[in-house]
Amino acid sequence: MKSILVLAPHPEVVETLRGGLSADAWRILHRVSIEEAEPLLAHRLADVCLLDLDLTGVQSSWVIEKLRRQAPQLPVIVVAGSRQPEWEEDARLKGVQHVLGKPLRPRLLEAVLQQIAGAPVPPPSAAPAAFAPPVWAPAGSDTGRLHAASAPASGGLTTHPLKVIRDFSAILTHSLEAGALLRQFLLLIRELTGVNRAAIFLRPATPPFLGAGETADSQTLSAACGIGLSAALLDVVKLSFAGGLGAQLHRSGRILRRGAAEAADPETRREFELLGAEVAVPILDREQLLGVALFDVRVTGEPLANAELELIFHLLEQVGLAVKNIRLHDQVAANHEMLADVMSELSCACIVVSRDLVVLHANRTARKYYGPTGRRAGELEFSDLPPALGSKVFQVLKTGAGLAPFRYTPEDEPGAVYQVTISPIHRGGAATPTSVLLMVEDRTQAEQLRALEQKAEELKLLRTMAERLAAEIGNAIVPVHVHQQILPERGKDAEYRAKLAQDLGDCASRINRLVAQMRYLGGGAGGAQETFPLGKVLEEAYQEARKQHPDRQDKLVHPFAKRPVIITGDRPALKHVFTEVFLNALQSSPASGQIEVRLEEEPGSDRVCLEVRDGGAGFTEEARRQAGTPFFTTRIPGVGLGLAVSRRILESHRGRLEIPQTGQPGLVRITLPVAPASAG
């Protein structure tokens, strides 16, 4: 039986051949393109090539050239639906034996095939002859291109090719275990060739996880399996790329026989003798040398032929690719196992749900939260999830958009708080997710601890506030107690009465300021909204601040007399802000100085920026960072509410208070929105 390789993009030619040629004489192999037929061409498994190609342009010449490069000795017949004389001549010059037209006539084709391949069609009454499996022999060898074992005498049986394929397909059952696959391969090679001993040495697989400072030993080849050799011997013998057989095959990449000149070095001879081998075949994975296969002679003492070794080399290349894929699979499996172990140890519940609402993975915590008590351990179904979470997962699967983390409290656990995160998992750039990762973290204890910490902070703040208020009020009423004691004796003294009035006024002013600070700190800055000039409020606030320091002769400088700015807000509250800022400036400046207010605004902006500068040393870094913290102060006595209250009032007016880190003395920046009439 001869094989015809049909390269045709459409099946019409193939159907014509199968209807017109004898199936007992011709085996038809159909491939769409040269690339698809590459394995058949590389192993020379076809006797004739039938090419369906129109000879009308340079494209046909390119196709023929490509085919001739792949199989220079293969007879080629072109079946052309249309052809031009010059391109038909070009095809014949490139080695095409015959050009047939369409429609294809089977009788003419059969005569051409008999002329080229010399395969007579058996008579219809003749029984089909037994067929031996084809054995490869390279072109130019004594055995020809493709020959079969001679049929035995009458009544004998031969091995059918399908049996060979069936036997070799047995290694597929070990496609996830490299050692078993290689051993099955060697057993089949021994059955077909009759070799006495064989062994395969491989590079070590890269460990999935290397520790710090560890490296994989890629220069040593260890025995993966062997037949006819003791296990103790294979355990101690190692090959190396640094010398011996491993180095020879690593350099050349070719089959090495024991008697070859390249095997003359002592280490190579010693390894051949130690393993009882006559030939070494490299195992490639199309990128690098993966290992070495060693074979002895046949049990009859005959060496393996070159054609057999070449076929074994190609088979080992496919086996090498299989081993490479097995190792990649092992790495993926190890990574998956590690990820599953990590997820299993997480304290939060991790659940992966597919598009068809099947739970692909659920860690231990997830099964603890949602696994029903009456079901076998390890099982979790989508229906076990609470409806509130299941609906969110379904929403993400349908929309493909993740949800922001949210809190969830089960109906049967009123005091519990869970943090839920639902993330879509996309593969291959698909718009819709293939699955969804649901993570549920129990935040109950964390929330309880946070509440306790907040309560402790509030108690601490309350204690600080009580201490500061007691000290401030106590300092304010000390003069009152003194006057209470001496009032009966000096009540009629006019000078004393004037002093009494002044001290009572100062006491009332300090207490009123403290009351205002507490009111504004509690959110009481939402009074009546007024529209008023900013310059007038600044003047009033400055005079109010000077009442705390009547002996000072500081001067206020501002530009609002020439450039009036109108703002809208709670006038008493904003006056309190500027009073606190000016009071801080007076306390920080020398005995007599200048407090300057600068105006900065952008054309078209609805905001105005004021910079209040004094002649003091400025804020320290700690004071700058904590200036807005309630009850923080650097003065004794002092409450530490001035700037904190001012910042809260400004924020309620959509403004802000800043202390820039400029290195300049005494700078406070205040930003406020202006009334529409004065904007720009």
C-alpha positions as CSV (number, residue, x, y, z in Angstrom):
1,M,0.0,0.0,0.0
2,K,1.3,3.4,-1.0
3,S,0.4,6.8,0.7
4,I,-0.8,9.8,-1.3
5,L,-0.5,13.2,0.5
6,V,-3.2,15.5,-0.9
7,L,-2.7,19.2,-0.2
8,A,-6.0,20.8,-1.0
9,P,-8.0,23.6,0.6
10,H,-11.3,21.9,-0.4
11,P,-12.4,18.3,0.0
12,E,-13.7,17.8,-3.6
13,V,-10.4,16.5,-4.9
14,V,-10.1,14.1,-1.9
15,E,-13.6,12.7,-2.5
16,T,-12.8,12.2,-6.2
17,L,-9.7,10.2,-5.3
18,R,-11.4,8.0,-2.7
19,G,-14.1,7.2,-5.3
20,G,-11.8,6.4,-8.1
21,L,-8.7,4.8,-6.5
22,S,-8.5,1.4,-4.9
23,A,-8.5,1.7,-1.1
24,D,-6.4,-1.5,-0.9
25,A,-3.6,0.0,-3.0
26,W,-3.6,3.7,-1.9
27,R,-3.9,5.4,1.5
28,I,-5.0,9.0,1.1
29,L,-3.7,11.6,3.6
30,H,-5.5,14.9,3.3
31,R,-4.0,18.1,4.7
32,V,-5.1,21.7,4.0
33,S,-1.7,23.4,3.9
34,I,2.0,22.6,3.9
35,E,2.3,23.7,7.5
36,E,-0.3,21.2,8.5
37,A,1.5,18.5,6.6
38,E,4.9,19.3,8.1
39,P,5.0,16.1,10.4
40,L,4.3,13.8,7.4
41,L,6.9,15.6,5.2
42,A,9.5,15.6,8.0
43,H,9.2,11.8,8.6
44,R,8.8,11.0,4.9
45,L,5.5,9.2,5.4
46,A,4.1,9.9,1.9
47,D,5.1,8.3,-1.5
48,V,3.4,10.9,-3.7
49,C,2.1,14.4,-3.2
50,L,-1.0,15.6,-5.0
51,L,-1.1,19.5,-4.9
52,D,-4.4,21.3,-5.7
53,L,-3.0,24.6,-7.1
54,D,-3.9,27.0,-9.9
55,L,-0.8,27.8,-12.1
56,T,-1.6,31.4,-12.8
57,G,0.9,33.6,-10.9
58,V,4.0,33.9,-8.8
59,Q,2.1,32.6,-5.7
60,S,2.0,29.1,-7.2
61,S,5.7,29.2,-7.7
62,W,6.2,30.2,-4.1
63,V,4.1,27.2,-2.9
64,I,6.0,24.7,-5.0
65,E,9.3,26.1,-3.8
66,K,8.2,25.8,-0.2
67,L,7.1,22.2,-0.8
68,R,10.3,21.3,-2.5
69,R,12.3,22.7,0.5
70,Q,10.3,20.5,2.9
71,A,10.6,17.3,0.7
72,P,13.1,17.6,-2.1
73,Q,12.8,13.9,-3.2
74,L,9.0,13.6,-3.0
75,P,7.2,13.2,-6.4
76,V,4.7,16.0,-6.9
77,I,1.6,16.0,-9.2
78,V,-0.3,19.4,-9.6
79,V,-4.0,19.4,-10.2
80,A,-4.8,22.8,-11.7
81,G,-8.2,24.3,-12.3
82,S,-6.6,27.0,-14.5
83,R,-3.1,27.2,-15.8
84,Q,-0.9,29.4,-18.0
85,P,1.9,28.0,-20.1
86,E,4.7,30.1,-18.6
87,W,3.7,29.1,-15.0
88,E,3.2,25.4,-16.0
89,E,6.8,25.5,-17.4
90,D,8.0,27.1,-14.2
91,A,6.4,24.4,-12.1
92,R,8.0,21.6,-14.2
93,L,11.4,23.3,-13.9
94,K,10.9,23.3,-10.1
95,G,10.5,19.5,-10.0
96,V,6.7,18.9,-10.6
97,Q,6.4,15.5,-12.5
98,H,2.9,16.0,-13.9
99,V,0.3,18.7,-14.3
100,L,-3.3,17.5,-14.6
101,G,-6.4,19.5,-15.3
102,K,-9.8,19.6,-13.6
103,P,-12.1,17.8,-13.6
104,L,-9.8,15.1,-12.4
105,R,-10.1,11.8,-14.3
106,P,-9.3,8.9,-11.9
107,R,-8.1,6.5,-14.6
108,L,-5.6,9.0,-16.0
109,L,-4.5,9.7,-12.4
110,E,-4.1,6.0,-11.7
111,A,-1.9,5.5,-14.7
112,V,0.3,8.5,-13.7
113,L,0.6,7.2,-10.1
114,Q,1.6,3.7,-11.3
115,Q,4.2,5.3,-13.6
116,I,5.6,7.4,-10.7
117,A,5.3,5.1,-7.7
118,G,5.2,1.7,-9.4
119,A,2.3,0.3,-7.3
120,P,0.1,-2.0,-9.4
121,V,-3.6,-2.2,-8.3
122,P,-4.4,-5.6,-6.9
123,P,-7.1,-7.6,-8.7
124,P,-10.5,-7.3,-7.0
125,S,-10.6,-11.0,-6.2
126,A,-7.3,-11.1,-4.5
127,A,-7.4,-11.0,-0.7
128,P,-5.6,-8.1,0.9
129,A,-2.0,-8.9,1.8
130,A,-0.9,-8.6,5.4
131,F,1.0,-5.4,6.0
132,A,3.9,-4.9,8.3
133,P,4.5,-1.6,10.1
134,P,6.6,0.8,8.1
135,V,10.3,1.3,9.2
136,W,12.0,4.6,8.4
137,A,15.2,4.6,6.4
138,P,16.8,7.9,5.2
139,A,17.1,8.7,1.5
140,G,20.0,7.1,-0.2
141,S,20.3,4.2,2.3
142,D,20.5,0.6,1.3
143,T,17.0,-0.1,2.5
144,G,15.3,2.7,0.5
145,R,13.0,5.4,1.7
146,L,10.2,3.4,3.2
147,H,10.1,-0.4,3.5
148,A,8.1,-3.0,5.3
149,A,9.0,-6.3,6.9
150,S,8.6,-9.2,4.5
151,A,5.5,-11.1,4.9
152,P,6.0,-14.6,6.5
153,A,5.2,-17.8,4.8
154,S,1.7,-18.9,4.1
155,G,-0.4,-18.8,7.2
156,G,1.9,-16.4,9.1
157,L,0.7,-13.3,10.8
158,T,2.3,-9.8,10.8
159,T,1.8,-6.7,13.0
160,H,-0.8,-4.2,11.7
161,P,0.2,-0.5,11.9
162,L,-2.8,0.2,14.0
163,K,-1.5,-2.2,16.6
164,V,1.7,-0.2,16.8
165,I,-0.2,3.0,17.2
166,R,-2.4,1.3,19.9
167,D,0.7,0.1,21.7
168,F,2.4,3.5,21.7
169,S,-0.9,5.2,22.8
170,A,-0.5,3.3,26.0
171,I,2.0,5.9,27.2
172,L,-0.7,8.5,27.1
173,T,-2.2,6.9,30.3
174,H,0.9,8.2,32.1
175,S,0.7,11.7,30.7
176,L,0.9,13.3,34.2
177,E,3.7,11.2,35.5
178,A,7.1,11.5,33.8
179,G,8.7,8.4,35.3
180,A,5.9,6.0,34.3
181,L,5.6,7.5,30.9
182,L,9.4,7.1,30.2
183,R,9.4,3.5,31.5
184,Q,6.4,2.6,29.3
185,F,8.2,4.2,26.3
186,L,11.4,2.1,27.0
187,L,9.3,-1.1,27.2
188,L,7.7,-0.4,23.8
189,I,11.1,0.3,22.3
190,R,12.5,-3.0,23.7
191,E,9.5,-4.9,22.3
192,L,9.9,-3.4,18.8
193,T,13.7,-3.3,18.5
194,G,14.7,-6.1,20.9
195,V,17.3,-4.0,22.8
196,N,18.7,-5.7,26.0
197,R,19.3,-2.7,28.2
198,A,18.2,1.0,28.1
199,A,18.1,3.9,30.5
200,I,17.0,7.6,30.4
201,F,18.8,10.4,32.3
202,L,17.1,13.8,32.7
203,R,17.9,17.2,34.0
204,P,16.3,17.8,37.4
205,A,13.0,19.6,37.3
206,T,13.1,23.2,38.6
207,P,11.6,23.2,42.2
208,P,8.4,25.2,42.3
209,F,9.7,27.2,45.4
210,L,13.3,27.8,46.1
211,G,14.5,29.1,49.5
212,A,16.8,32.1,49.9
213,G,20.2,31.3,48.4
214,E,19.1,28.0,46.8
215,T,19.6,27.3,43.1
216,A,18.5,24.3,41.0
217,D,21.4,22.0,39.9
218,S,20.9,22.1,36.1
219,Q,24.3,20.6,35.2
220,T,23.6,17.1,36.5
221,L,21.5,14.4,34.9
222,S,19.9,11.8,37.1
223,A,18.4,8.4,36.0
224,A,14.7,8.7,35.4
225,C,14.1,5.1,34.5
226,G,15.8,2.0,33.1
227,I,15.3,-1.5,32.0
228,G,17.8,-4.3,32.3
229,L,19.8,-2.3,34.8
230,S,19.8,-2.6,38.6
231,A,18.1,0.2,40.6
232,A,21.1,0.5,42.8
233,L,23.3,1.3,39.8
234,L,20.9,3.9,38.5
235,D,20.7,5.6,41.9
236,V,24.5,6.2,42.1
237,V,25.3,7.0,38.5
238,K,25.0,10.6,37.4
239,L,25.8,12.2,34.1
240,S,27.0,15.8,33.8
241,F,27.2,18.5,31.2
242,A,30.7,19.2,32.5
243,G,32.2,16.0,31.0
244,G,31.5,12.5,29.7
245,L,28.4,11.6,27.8
246,G,26.4,14.6,29.0
247,A,29.1,17.1,27.7
248,Q,29.4,15.3,24.3
249,L,25.7,15.3,23.6
250,H,25.3,18.8,25.0
251,R,27.9,20.1,22.6
252,S,26.9,18.2,19.4
253,G,23.2,17.4,19.9
254,R,23.7,14.3,17.8
255,I,23.5,10.6,18.3
256,L,26.8,9.2,19.7
257,R,27.9,5.6,19.3
258,R,30.4,3.9,21.6
259,G,33.0,3.3,18.9
260,A,32.9,6.9,17.5
261,A,35.9,9.2,17.7
262,E,34.0,11.7,19.9
263,A,33.6,8.9,22.5
264,A,37.3,8.3,22.8
265,D,37.8,10.3,26.0
266,P,38.2,8.2,29.2
267,E,35.1,9.6,31.0
268,T,32.8,8.9,28.1
269,R,34.2,5.3,27.6
270,R,33.8,4.7,31.4
271,E,30.2,5.7,31.4
272,F,29.4,3.6,28.3
273,E,31.0,0.6,30.0
274,L,29.4,1.2,33.4
275,L,25.9,1.4,31.9
276,G,26.5,-1.4,29.4
277,A,25.3,0.9,26.5
278,E,26.4,1.1,22.9
279,V,24.7,4.3,21.7
280,A,23.5,7.5,23.4
281,V,20.6,9.6,21.9
282,P,20.0,13.2,23.0
283,I,16.5,14.1,24.2
284,L,15.6,17.6,23.1
285,D,12.5,19.7,23.8
286,R,13.1,22.0,20.8
287,E,14.8,24.5,23.1
288,Q,17.5,22.7,25.0
289,L,19.0,19.3,25.9
290,L,16.6,17.8,28.4
291,G,18.3,14.4,28.8
292,V,20.1,11.4,27.4
293,A,18.8,8.0,26.4
294,L,21.2,5.1,26.4
295,F,20.6,1.8,24.5
296,D,22.5,-1.5,24.3
297,V,22.6,-3.8,21.3
298,R,19.7,-6.2,20.5
299,V,19.5,-9.4,22.4
300,T,20.8,-11.1,19.3
301,G,24.0,-9.0,19.5
302,E,23.2,-6.8,16.5
303,P,23.5,-3.0,16.8
304,L,20.6,-0.7,16.1
305,A,20.5,0.6,12.5
306,N,20.9,4.3,11.7
307,A,17.3,4.4,10.4
308,E,16.0,3.0,13.7
309,L,18.1,5.4,15.7
310,E,16.9,8.4,13.7
311,L,13.3,7.3,14.3
312,I,14.0,6.8,18.0
313,F,15.6,10.3,18.1
314,H,12.4,11.9,16.7
315,L,10.2,9.9,19.1
316,L,12.4,11.0,22.0
317,E,11.9,14.6,20.9
318,Q,8.1,14.2,21.3
319,V,8.6,12.4,24.6
320,G,10.9,15.3,25.7
321,L,8.1,17.7,24.9
322,A,5.7,15.6,26.9
323,V,8.1,15.6,29.9
324,K,8.5,19.3,29.6
325,N,4.7,19.7,29.7
326,I,4.4,17.3,32.6
327,R,6.9,19.5,34.6
328,L,5.0,22.6,33.7
329,H,1.8,21.0,34.9
330,D,3.5,20.0,38.1
331,Q,4.6,23.6,38.7
332,V,1.1,24.8,38.0
333,A,-0.3,22.2,40.4
334,A,2.2,23.1,43.0
335,N,1.3,26.8,42.7
336,H,-2.4,26.0,42.9
337,E,-1.8,23.8,45.9
338,M,0.2,26.6,47.6
339,L,-2.5,29.1,46.8
340,A,-5.2,26.8,48.1
341,D,-3.2,26.3,51.3
342,V,-2.7,30.0,51.8
343,M,-6.4,30.7,51.2
344,S,-7.3,27.8,53.6
345,E,-5.2,29.4,56.4
346,L,-6.7,32.9,55.9
347,S,-9.0,34.0,58.7
348,C,-11.4,35.5,56.3
349,A,-13.8,33.4,54.1
350,C,-12.7,33.1,50.5
351,I,-15.2,31.7,47.9
352,V,-14.7,31.4,44.1
353,V,-18.0,31.2,42.2
354,S,-18.1,30.4,38.4
355,R,-20.5,31.9,35.9
356,D,-22.9,29.0,36.2
357,L,-23.1,29.7,40.0
358,V,-21.0,26.7,41.0
359,V,-18.7,27.1,44.0
360,L,-15.2,26.3,42.6
361,H,-13.3,26.8,45.9
362,A,-14.2,27.5,49.5
363,N,-11.7,27.7,52.2
364,R,-12.0,26.4,55.8
365,T,-13.4,29.7,57.1
366,A,-16.0,29.9,54.4
367,R,-17.3,26.4,55.1
368,K,-17.4,27.3,58.8
369,Y,-19.5,30.4,58.1
370,Y,-21.9,29.0,55.5
371,G,-21.6,25.3,55.3
372,P,-24.8,23.5,56.4
373,T,-24.4,21.2,59.4
374,G,-26.1,18.2,57.8
375,R,-23.8,17.9,54.7
376,R,-20.5,16.2,54.2
377,A,-17.4,18.3,55.1
378,G,-15.8,20.2,52.2
379,E,-19.0,20.8,50.2
380,L,-20.4,24.3,49.7
381,E,-23.1,25.3,47.3
382,F,-24.1,28.7,46.0
383,S,-27.5,28.4,47.6
384,D,-25.8,28.2,51.0
385,L,-24.7,31.8,50.8
386,P,-27.0,34.4,52.5
387,P,-29.3,36.0,49.9
388,A,-27.8,39.5,50.5
389,L,-24.4,38.2,49.5
390,G,-25.6,35.8,46.7
391,S,-27.4,38.7,45.0
392,K,-24.3,40.8,45.0
393,V,-22.2,38.0,43.6
394,F,-24.8,37.4,40.8
395,Q,-24.7,41.2,40.0
396,V,-20.9,41.2,39.6
397,L,-21.1,38.1,37.4
398,K,-23.6,39.7,35.1
399,T,-22.1,43.3,35.0
400,G,-18.4,42.4,35.2
401,A,-17.9,45.5,37.5
402,G,-16.5,45.0,41.0
403,L,-18.2,46.5,44.1
404,A,-16.7,48.7,46.7
405,P,-16.0,46.9,50.0
406,F,-19.1,47.1,52.2
407,R,-20.2,46.0,55.6
408,Y,-22.7,43.3,56.2
409,T,-24.6,42.3,59.3
410,P,-26.5,38.9,59.2
411,E,-30.1,38.9,60.3
412,D,-29.4,36.2,62.9
413,E,-26.3,37.9,64.3
414,P,-27.4,41.5,65.1
415,G,-24.1,42.3,66.9
416,A,-21.8,40.9,64.2
417,V,-20.1,43.0,61.5
418,Y,-18.5,41.6,58.4
419,Q,-16.4,43.4,55.7
420,V,-17.3,42.0,52.3
421,T,-15.2,42.3,49.1
422,I,-16.5,41.0,45.7
423,S,-14.0,41.1,42.8
424,P,-14.6,39.8,39.3
425,I,-11.9,37.5,37.7
426,H,-11.4,38.1,34.0
427,R,-9.4,35.8,31.7
428,G,-8.0,36.6,28.3
429,G,-9.3,40.2,28.3
430,A,-13.0,39.0,28.2
431,A,-15.5,41.7,29.1
432,T,-17.5,39.4,31.3
433,P,-15.8,37.6,34.2
434,T,-15.3,33.9,34.2
435,S,-15.7,33.8,38.0
436,V,-16.0,35.9,41.1
437,L,-13.9,36.0,44.3
438,L,-16.0,36.6,47.4
439,M,-14.1,37.5,50.6
440,V,-15.9,38.0,53.9
441,E,-13.9,39.1,56.9
442,D,-15.3,39.1,60.5
443,R,-14.7,42.6,61.8
444,T,-16.8,42.2,65.0
445,Q,-13.9,42.1,67.4
446,A,-12.0,44.8,65.5
447,E,-15.1,47.1,65.6
448,Q,-15.5,46.4,69.3
449,L,-11.9,47.3,70.0
450,R,-12.2,50.4,67.9
451,A,-15.3,51.4,69.9
452,L,-13.4,50.9,73.1
453,E,-10.5,52.9,71.8
454,Q,-12.8,55.7,70.7
455,K,-14.5,55.7,74.1
456,A,-11.1,55.8,75.8
457,E,-10.0,58.7,73.6
458,E,-13.3,60.5,74.4
459,L,-12.8,59.9,78.2
460,K,-9.2,61.2,77.8
461,L,-10.4,64.3,75.9
462,L,-13.1,64.8,78.5
463,R,-10.6,64.7,81.3
464,T,-8.3,67.1,79.5
465,M,-11.2,69.4,78.8
466,A,-12.3,69.3,82.5
467,E,-8.8,70.1,83.7
468,R,-8.3,73.0,81.2
469,L,-11.8,74.4,81.9
470,A,-11.3,74.2,85.6
471,A,-8.0,76.0,85.4
472,E,-9.2,78.7,83.0
473,I,-12.4,79.4,85.0
474,G,-10.4,79.3,88.2
475,N,-7.9,81.8,86.9
476,A,-10.8,84.1,85.8
477,I,-12.6,84.2,89.1
478,V,-9.5,84.6,91.3
479,P,-9.9,88.4,91.2
480,V,-13.6,88.0,92.1
481,H,-12.7,86.1,95.3
482,V,-10.1,88.7,96.2
483,H,-12.6,91.6,95.8
484,Q,-15.2,89.7,97.7
485,Q,-12.9,89.7,100.8
486,I,-11.9,93.4,100.6
487,L,-15.1,94.9,99.3
488,P,-16.6,95.6,102.8
489,E,-13.6,97.6,103.8
490,R,-12.9,99.6,100.6
491,G,-16.3,99.6,99.0
492,K,-16.6,103.4,99.3
493,D,-13.2,104.1,97.7
494,A,-13.7,105.5,94.2
495,E,-10.3,104.2,93.0
496,Y,-11.0,100.7,94.3
497,R,-14.4,100.7,92.7
498,A,-12.8,101.5,89.3
499,K,-10.4,98.7,89.8
500,L,-13.3,96.3,90.7
501,A,-15.2,97.2,87.6
502,Q,-12.1,96.6,85.4
503,D,-11.4,93.2,87.0
504,L,-15.0,92.1,86.8
505,G,-15.0,93.1,83.1
506,D,-11.9,91.1,82.4
507,C,-13.3,88.1,84.2
508,A,-16.6,88.3,82.3
509,S,-14.7,88.6,79.0
510,R,-12.5,85.5,79.7
511,I,-15.6,83.5,80.6
512,N,-17.6,84.7,77.7
513,R,-14.7,83.8,75.3
514,L,-14.5,80.3,76.9
515,V,-18.3,79.9,76.5
516,A,-18.1,80.9,72.8
517,Q,-15.3,78.5,72.2
518,M,-17.2,75.6,73.7
519,R,-20.3,76.5,71.7
520,Y,-18.5,76.7,68.4
521,L,-16.5,73.6,69.2
522,G,-19.9,71.8,69.6
523,G,-21.0,72.9,66.1
524,G,-22.8,76.1,67.0
525,A,-21.4,78.1,64.0
526,G,-24.6,77.9,62.0
527,G,-26.1,81.3,62.9
528,A,-27.9,83.8,60.7
529,Q,-26.2,84.4,57.4
530,E,-25.2,88.0,56.7
531,T,-23.4,89.8,53.9
532,F,-20.8,92.2,55.2
533,P,-17.4,93.8,54.4
534,L,-14.5,91.8,55.6
535,G,-12.4,94.8,56.5
536,K,-14.8,96.0,59.1
537,V,-14.9,92.6,60.8
538,L,-11.1,92.5,60.9
539,E,-11.0,95.9,62.7
540,E,-13.6,94.8,65.3
541,A,-11.8,91.5,65.8
542,Y,-8.5,93.2,66.3
543,Q,-10.0,95.6,68.9
544,E,-11.6,92.6,70.7
545,A,-8.2,90.9,70.8
546,R,-6.5,94.0,72.2
547,K,-8.8,94.0,75.2
548,Q,-6.9,90.9,76.4
549,H,-3.7,93.0,76.1
550,P,-4.6,96.7,76.7
551,D,-1.0,97.8,77.3
552,R,0.2,96.8,73.9
553,Q,0.7,99.4,71.1
554,D,0.7,97.0,68.1
555,K,-0.6,98.3,64.7
556,L,-2.9,96.4,62.3
557,V,-2.2,96.9,58.6
558,H,-4.6,95.6,55.9
559,P,-5.6,96.5,52.3
560,F,-9.3,96.4,52.7
561,A,-9.7,100.2,52.9
562,K,-8.7,100.4,49.2
563,R,-10.0,97.0,48.1
564,P,-13.2,96.1,49.9
565,V,-14.1,92.4,50.0
566,I,-17.7,91.3,50.7
567,I,-18.3,87.9,52.2
568,T,-21.4,86.0,53.4
569,G,-21.6,84.0,56.6
570,D,-22.2,83.9,60.3
571,R,-20.7,87.3,61.3
572,P,-20.2,86.6,65.0
573,A,-18.6,83.3,64.3
574,L,-16.1,84.7,61.7
575,K,-15.4,87.6,64.0
576,H,-14.5,85.1,66.7
577,V,-12.1,83.4,64.2
578,F,-10.2,86.6,63.5
579,T,-10.2,87.5,67.1
580,E,-8.5,84.2,68.0
581,V,-5.9,84.6,65.2
582,F,-5.1,88.2,66.2
583,L,-4.9,87.2,69.9
584,N,-2.4,84.4,68.9
585,A,-0.4,87.0,66.9
586,L,-0.3,89.5,69.8
587,Q,0.8,86.8,72.2
588,S,3.6,85.7,69.9
589,S,4.9,89.2,68.8
590,P,7.3,91.5,70.6
591,A,5.8,94.2,73.0
592,S,5.2,96.7,70.2
593,G,5.1,95.6,66.6
594,Q,3.0,95.3,63.5
595,I,0.4,92.7,62.5
596,E,0.0,92.6,58.7
597,V,-2.9,91.1,56.7
598,R,-2.2,90.5,53.1
599,L,-4.8,89.8,50.4
600,E,-4.3,87.2,47.7
601,E,-7.0,86.3,45.1
602,E,-7.1,84.9,41.6
603,P,-9.0,86.7,38.9
604,G,-12.4,85.0,38.3
605,S,-12.1,83.0,41.5
606,D,-14.9,82.9,44.1
607,R,-12.4,82.6,47.0
608,V,-10.2,85.0,48.8
609,C,-7.0,84.2,50.7
610,L,-5.7,86.2,53.7
611,E,-2.3,85.8,55.2
612,V,-1.8,87.1,58.8
613,R,1.8,87.8,59.7
614,D,3.3,88.8,63.0
615,G,6.8,89.6,64.2
616,G,7.1,86.5,66.5
617,A,9.4,83.5,66.1
618,G,6.7,81.5,64.4
619,F,5.4,78.0,64.9
620,T,7.6,75.0,65.8
621,E,7.1,71.9,63.7
622,E,5.1,70.2,66.4
623,A,2.9,73.2,67.0
624,R,2.4,73.6,63.2
625,R,1.2,69.9,62.9
626,Q,-1.1,70.0,66.0
627,A,-2.3,73.6,65.8
628,G,-5.9,72.4,65.0
629,T,-6.0,69.7,67.7
630,P,-8.4,70.6,70.6
631,F,-6.7,71.4,73.9
632,F,-3.2,71.5,72.4
633,T,-1.3,74.5,73.7
634,T,2.2,75.7,74.3
635,R,1.2,78.4,76.8
636,I,0.6,78.0,80.5
637,P,-2.1,79.0,81.4
638,G,-4.0,78.2,78.2
639,V,-6.9,76.1,77.0
640,G,-5.7,75.2,73.5
641,L,-9.1,75.8,71.8
642,G,-8.4,79.0,69.8
643,L,-7.1,77.7,66.5
644,A,-9.1,74.4,66.8
645,V,-12.4,76.3,67.1
646,S,-11.3,78.7,64.3
647,R,-10.6,75.8,61.9
648,R,-14.0,74.2,62.6
649,I,-15.8,77.5,62.0
650,L,-14.0,78.1,58.7
651,E,-14.7,74.6,57.5
652,S,-18.4,75.2,58.2
653,H,-18.1,78.2,55.9
654,R,-16.4,76.1,53.1
655,G,-13.1,77.7,54.0
656,R,-9.9,76.5,55.6
657,L,-7.1,77.5,58.0
658,E,-3.5,76.6,57.2
659,I,-0.1,77.1,58.8
660,P,2.3,76.8,55.8
661,Q,5.7,75.2,56.3
662,T,7.6,78.2,54.9
663,G,10.2,78.9,57.6
664,Q,8.8,82.5,57.9
665,P,7.8,83.8,61.3
666,G,4.2,83.9,62.4
667,L,2.2,83.1,59.2
668,V,-1.4,81.9,59.3
669,R,-3.4,81.5,56.0
670,I,-7.2,81.8,55.9
671,T,-9.3,81.0,52.8
672,L,-12.9,82.1,52.5
673,P,-15.5,82.2,49.7
674,V,-16.5,85.7,48.7
675,A,-20.0,86.9,48.0
676,P,-21.0,86.8,44.3
677,A,-21.1,90.6,44.0
678,S,-17.3,90.9,44.9
679,A,-16.0,87.8,43.1
680,G,-13.3,88.7,40.6
